[in-house]
Amino acid sequence: MKGNFVYILECKDKSLYTGWTTDVEARVKAHNEGKGAKYTKGRGPVKLLYFEEFSTKEEAMKREYAIKHMKLAKKLKLIQEKRA
């Protein structure tokens, strides 16, 4: 998938990581190879739980910021709503 995306990963320790990318599949692969964010190093393998697509990088980055500042319960609700 190519575009501007925000994604949420579940790490091996059950913690969540939120980021943005232009290629979801490549980014998840990088996280699983230990080449993603510092946070996910040593917490792999990671699993993609959620993503949203945006028209621009700026929109994706604003959404990433908003999700990162959500409480865990709200993030979990967001993930559940996407699955429903």
Secondary structure as UniProt FT lines:
FT   STRAND          2..10
FT   TURN            12..13
FT   STRAND          16..23
FT   HELIX           24..32
FT   TURN            33..34
FT   TURN            38..42
FT   STRAND          47..54
FT   HELIX           57..68
FT   HELIX           72..83
//
